[in-house]
């Protein structure tokens, strides 16, 4: 009887301990776990979309789909004949304006010489007028001679003003031609720039994808022709529940499992935490403004950088599903060192 009672007491204690433990575990905040993981994570890369800045017929395409290219490598070329004609026309216009400026400079020198002669004649007419006035006062000269001197002085003054106006006009014409020359030089620079746009090169290292460019096709300004995917700079975008992020910090170590590569595990680290949840950027926000409300746990993006030096990382492709596990304990909060050797696939 005593043994049975003792057995029941033990069973009761175990049951109470089990219930208490379950309550503690179930009520323990999710963020307190030393490892936080999620299935809502994918391989991402900052894609570069190649769009033409001029329109025209595509005359050559030097890359194929899924081809690796280096920065500066030619991708395609657009027919440049119209751009070359525009550049030649702008160059000829500049030459013509420069010739006009040289001619105008000669005209200015000529106008200055005319003004100099006019000044001399005006000075002589002024002297004659003064002399005739003096002679007329003392009775040595006639009134008619004085009137002729006045008329000559007036005519020379008018001619001098005319010649000075001609000089100013020539100088103003030079300013106009100079402005036209600067405009023509800007047009030439624009034509040269557009000509340079006909040869499209790779701005970054990457793999060619979504290639729409074909020889004989028409490239329209602003319409994508192909995309470059920098596979050497991929990262992980993991959407963690908000209840997991209390202890997630930049620099914490992350283990990465890839669905497409069973047994392969890569190393990475938390690079940054998103500024807003995915729902915050939705065109139609899901927030309910009526009296009814159902609380839904939000997810926030966390950017995870794959550590360099891992051979298996070369097999990652944008869009692959992964499962990252971030170590939120204090020991992993330091910035991890890049891996120096390839991570071996687990058997």
C-alpha positions, 0 to 999 in steps of 0.5 A: 500500500505504501509503495502504491502511494509512493508511486502515485506521488512520484507520478503526480510530481512528474506530471506537475513538473511536466506541466510546469515545464511546458508552461514555461517553454510555451510562454518563453519569448521566441527571441530568447532562443540562441538560434533564429532561423526561417524558411522565408529566405532567398538568394538575391543580387543587385541586378543591373538592367542594360538599357540603350540611351539611343534608339536604332537598329542593333548591328551586333550582339557579342554575348550569349545567354548565361555568359560570364562577362567582365566590366568593360567588355562589349555587349552589343552595338547599335547602328551609328550612321545617323549619329556620325552624320550629326557629329560631322554636321556639328563639326562643319558648323563649328568650322564655319563659325570659326571662319566667320569669327576670323572674318569678323575680326578683320572687319573689326580692324577695318572698322577701327581704321575707318574710325581712326581716319574719321577722328583725324578728319573730325579733328581737322574740321574742328581746327578749321572751324576754330580758325575761321571763327577767329578770322571772322571776329577780327574781320580777316575772314568772311562769314561764308568761309565760317559757315563752310567750316561749320558745315564741314565740322558737322558733316565730319562729326556725323560721319564719325558717329556713323563710323563708331556705330559701325565699329560697335556693330562689328564688335556686337556681331562678334559676340553673337558669333561667339555665342553661336560657336559655343552652341555649336560646340555643345551640339558637337559634344551632344552628338559625340556623346550619343555616338558613344552610346551606340557601343554598349559595354558591361558596367560590372562583372556578371552573367548575362540573363534576360537577353532580348537583344538580337541582331537586326532588332530595334533598340528603343531608348529606355527599353531593357535589352539584357540583365547582368547578374553579379553572382560573385556578389549575391546575398541572402534576404531573410524575412524573419518574424518580428518576434525573432528579432529582439536579439538579432544584431549586425555581425552575428554569424549565420549558417546557411542551408540551400534547398537546391544543394542538399548537404551543403552549408555556407557561412555568412553574417548579418549585414543589416536589418530592414527599416520596415516590414514588407507589408509597409511597402505594399501598394494596398496596405493590409492594416485594417481601419474598421472596428474588426481587427486580427493581429498578424505577426509581421516579417522584416527583411534581414540582409545576410552576406555570404562570407567570401572564400567559399567554393560552394558559394559559386553554385548559388543562383538568384532566387534559390530558397535557403534556410539561414540560422542566425546565432544570436548568442553573445559569442557570435556577435563579433564580426565574423572573419571571412572563410579562408577555405571552402566549406565541405558538403556534409555527407 
